[in-house]
């Protein structure tokens, strides 16, 4: 019978088992699961949220080809890599500094 402690090399005492379980919990909590900023692609409204801009500003950026986008079934889609590239090119804007710092996109 497999147990959660099969991978634990030092789980002989109750304290060692508690420490092992605590390590698993901390690791899972610190690993982003459904983090919005890690999605592979975004809709227009999600891209606005990601970039912290209005829909009109996004429309303007698309019309001047400052942001790459795709279109399927009449909807625009934005790849996260394209949004990250836009953020890198405009990193002097203070509103993008937390995103750059948190996800190490320098």
LINZIHU-V863738 format. One line per field, one symbol per residue. psi: psi as a letter, one per 40 degrees, with the letter a starting at -180 (. if undefined). Layout:
psi: ???
This chain:
psi: hhieedehdgfdiddddddddddddddddehhcfhdeeidiiidddddddefiidddddddddefdhiiihhfeiiihiddddddddddfeehdeeddddddefe.
